[in-house]
């Protein structure tokens, strides 16, 4: 899910030049930087983690393209963990003109010591973020885990019922988008074939399954038939 979110936000902030922010509760800014380097340069992620394994071709690619990373209109916040911190980060970013936010991910947010049921606390967060997006006229994408029940089914295609912990995630979202890869469950499936599942779309079509390609060596999701 992080790779898909990064693939999207790199297009938003790079190609479309829309100011964007990734609020990461799972990875540090340095770890995300390595992923972004792989995605933008085509150099294997494993080699970026271990530069001694890079050949001259990889070094040339890095040298040629690393300067363009500074042109990305992308900000990373890896220090916000509570709902209060995240709301403050989004409000501050919006004041600076940022329009596209990604929170990675919902189930790592520190819910504190409240005795309230977890599904109620998760629902409170999703309602807060939905209201914030409307108030500030911004887009907020929130990544979420799925229930483990999906792994027990014969068919692993995700549905809205697979969203973890709270039905409020579905109710408060304008759009719910899943990613499905056959090779995640079936070792004999072609590597790199992936499907986006548009399970909810308040203002457009839903139940569509556009095909995408996944390049595991650089952690990139992309169009299977790139536009020249």
C-alpha positions in Angstrom: 0.0 0.0 0.0 2.9 2.4 0.7 4.4 1.7 -2.8 1.0 2.4 -4.4 0.6 5.7 -2.4 4.2 6.7 -3.3 3.6 6.0 -7.0 0.5 8.2 -6.9 2.0 11.0 -4.9 5.1 11.2 -7.2 2.8 11.7 -10.2 0.8 14.3 -8.3 3.8 16.3 -7.0 6.1 15.6 -9.9 4.2 15.5 -13.2 1.2 17.6 -12.1 3.3 19.8 -9.7 0.6 19.9 -7.1 2.1 20.6 -3.6 1.8 17.3 -1.7 2.6 15.9 1.7 3.1 12.3 2.9 2.6 11.8 6.7 4.3 8.5 7.4 3.8 6.6 10.6 5.5 3.5 9.2 8.7 4.6 7.5 11.3 7.3 8.2 12.0 10.1 5.8 15.4 8.4 4.9 13.7 5.1 4.1 11.1 6.8 2.0 13.9 8.7 0.2 15.5 5.4 -0.8 12.2 4.1 -2.2 11.7 7.4 -4.1 15.2 7.2 -5.5 14.5 3.7 -6.9 11.2 4.7 -8.4 12.6 7.8 -10.1 15.9 6.4 -11.3 15.0 2.7 -12.1 17.9 1.5 -9.9 17.0 -1.6 -7.9 15.9 -0.7 -4.4 18.1 -3.4 -2.9 21.2 -1.7 -4.6 20.2 1.7 -3.3 20.1 0.2 0.2 23.5 -1.4 -0.4 25.4 1.1 -2.8 28.5 -1.1 -2.9 26.5 -3.5 -5.1 25.8 -0.8 -7.8 27.6 -0.9 -11.1 28.7 2.0 -13.2 25.3 2.0 -15.1 23.4 2.4 -11.9 25.7 5.2 -10.6 25.3 7.0 -13.9 21.5 6.8 -13.7 21.5 8.1 -10.1 23.9 11.0 -11.0 21.7 11.9 -14.0 18.3 11.9 -12.3 19.0 12.6 -8.6 18.9 16.4 -9.3 15.4 16.2 -10.5 14.2 15.0 -7.1 14.7 18.5 -5.8 12.0 19.6 -8.2 9.4 17.4 -6.6 6.7 19.5 -4.8 6.7 16.8 -2.1 7.0 17.2 1.7 7.4 14.3 4.2 6.4 14.3 7.8 7.6 11.3 9.8 7.1 12.7 13.2 3.3 12.9 13.7 1.8 9.9 15.4 -1.3 11.1 17.3 -4.6 12.4 15.8 -3.8 15.9 17.2 -0.3 15.9 15.6 -1.7 14.7 12.2 -4.4 17.4 12.2 -1.9 20.1 13.1 0.5 18.9 10.3 -2.3 19.0 7.7 -3.5 22.4 8.8 0.1 23.7 8.7 0.7 22.2 5.3 -2.6 23.6 3.9 -1.6 27.1 5.1 1.6 26.7 3.0 -0.4 25.8 -0.1 -0.3 22.0 0.1 -3.3 20.4 -1.6 -2.7 16.6 -1.6 -2.1 14.7 1.6 -1.4 11.0 2.3 -1.6 9.4 5.8 0.3 6.1 6.0 -1.4 4.5 7.8 -4.6 4.7 9.8 -3.9 1.7 12.1 -0.6 3.0 13.3 -2.1 6.2 14.7 -1.5 6.4 18.4 -5.0 6.3 20.0 -3.8 7.0 23.5 -5.2 5.4 26.6 -8.9 5.8 25.9 -11.1 3.0 27.1 -13.5 3.5 24.2 -13.8 0.6 21.7 -11.2 0.7 19.0 -13.8 0.9 16.2 -15.2 4.1 17.7 -11.7 5.7 18.0 -10.9 4.8 14.4 -14.3 6.2 13.3 -13.6 9.4 15.1 -10.4 9.8 13.2 -11.9 9.2 9.8 -14.8 11.6 10.5 -12.2 14.3 11.6 -10.1 13.9 8.5 -13.2 13.9 6.2 -14.4 17.2 7.8 -10.9 18.6 7.6 -10.7 17.9 3.9 -14.0 19.7 3.3 -13.1 22.7 5.5 -9.7 23.3 3.9 -10.6 22.3 0.4 -7.8 19.7 0.2 -7.5 16.0 -0.7 -6.6 13.5 2.0 -5.8 9.9 1.2 -5.7 7.5 4.2 -4.1 4.1 3.9 -5.7 1.3 5.8 -5.0 -2.4 6.6 -7.4 -5.2 5.7 -8.8 -7.9 7.9 -7.0 -11.2 7.9 -10.2 -12.9 6.8 -9.3 -12.2 3.2 -6.5 -14.7 3.4 -8.8 -17.5 4.5 -11.1 -17.2 1.4 -10.6 -19.2 -1.7 -10.9 -15.9 -3.8 -8.8 -13.1 -2.3 -10.4 -10.2 -4.2 -10.9 -7.5 -1.6 -14.3 -6.0 -0.7 -15.5 -3.2 1.5 -16.2 -5.7 4.3 -12.5 -6.4 4.5 -11.6 -2.9 5.8 -10.1 -3.4 9.3 -11.7 -2.3 12.6 -14.4 0.1 11.6 -17.3 0.5 9.1 -16.8 4.3 9.5 -13.8 4.0 7.1 -16.2 3.1 4.3 -18.9 5.5 5.4 -16.7 8.5 5.7 -14.6 7.9 2.5 -15.5 9.6 -0.8 -13.6 6.8 -2.6 -12.3 3.4 -1.5 -9.6 1.9 -3.7 -8.0 -1.5 -3.2 -4.9 -3.0 -4.8 -5.0 -6.7 -5.7 -2.0 -8.8 -6.8 -2.5 -12.5 -7.7 1.2 -13.2 -7.2 0.9 -12.2 -3.5 -1.2 -15.3 -2.9 -0.3 -17.6 -5.9 3.4 -18.3 -6.5 2.6 -19.4 -10.0 0.8 -16.2 -11.0 2.7 -13.7 -13.3 4.8 -11.3 -11.3 3.9 -7.7 -11.7 0.2 -8.1 -12.7 -2.0 -6.0 -10.5 -5.5 -4.7 -10.4 -7.0 -1.6 -8.8 -10.4 -2.2 -7.3 -12.7 0.9 -7.1 -15.0 -0.4 -4.4 -16.7 3.0 -3.6 -16.8 6.2 -5.6 -19.3 8.8 -4.4 -19.1 10.9 -7.5 -18.3 8.4 -10.3 -18.2 4.8 -11.4 -17.5 2.0 -9.0 -16.8 -1.7 -9.2 -14.3 -1.0 -12.0 -11.0 -3.0 -12.0 -8.4 -1.2 -14.1 -5.2 -3.2 -14.7 -1.8 -1.7 -13.5 1.7 -3.0 -13.5 3.9 -3.5 -10.5 7.7 -3.4 -10.7 8.9 -5.1 -7.5 12.6 -4.3 -8.0 11.9 -0.6 -7.7 8.5 -0.8 -5.8 6.7 1.1 -8.5 3.1 0.8 -9.7 2.6 2.2 -13.2 0.4 2.1 -16.3 0.9 -1.3 -18.0 0.9 0.5 -21.4 2.8 3.8 -20.7 1.7 6.9 -22.6 4.6 8.1 -24.7 
